[in-house]
Amino acid sequence: MKNTILLLSFIACTLIACSPNTSSDNNPDDATNTNPIPSEKPQSEDEEWIEYWTTFQAAAASKDFAKLKEMVHFSEVFTKKEFDDYIDVYLSEEVTALITKTEANTMPLKDDTGHGDDVREFSWYESSYDEEEGIEYESGLYFYFKKIENQYKLFALLAAG
């Protein structure tokens, strides 16, 4: 086992020492690699999500419904009519405040949302208690995002309560 580790270390050192210098002027003092290996994707999925979410936050905060509409995938699940009729209700002051302070990395990809794989979910929840009736009222909003045709989109919105 120890010999195997030594052999692997030797091979790794040899590969590093024998790799070509990709610096443009071959200056050994300049460690900058000016010829990076191109990646297959221009951005990582997380970077794409962060960019989408940041744009979504700005559009929600400014109530730019035209921009938000561009960021939605409409279907039988979430229609243009529903968007037009309720988006100003869904984006109440409380919900918008939470959207603007929620960081993209707090919404990891999920497979258990009931909307297929690789879904990101933003949710808002509120409860109140009616002392006179002795009833607790609860309501929530769930925004579902995923990649559709290689772009993140809001594809479902569920209001409950």
Long-range contacts (C-beta under 8 A, 24 or more apart in sequence): 45-147, 46-104, 46-105, 48-147, 48-152, 49-104, 49-107, 49-120, 49-145, 49-152, 50-104, 50-105, 52-145, 52-151, 52-152, 53-104, 53-107, 53-152, 54-104, 56-99, 56-154, 57-99, 57-100, 57-102, 60-91, 60-96, 60-99, 60-100, 61-96, 61-99, 61-100, 63-88, 63-91, 63-96, 68-154, 71-152, 71-153, 71-154, 72-153, 72-154, 72-155, 73-148, 73-153, 73-154, 73-155, 75-155, 77-155, 77-156, 78-154, 78-155, 78-156, 78-157, 82-157, 86-159, 90-141, 90-157, 90-159, 94-124, 94-126, 95-124, 95-141, 98-124, 107-145, 113-144, 115-144, 115-146, 115-155, 115-156, 116-146, 118-146, 118-147, 119-144, 119-145, 119-146, 120-144, 120-145, 120-146, 120-152, 121-145, 126-161, 137-161
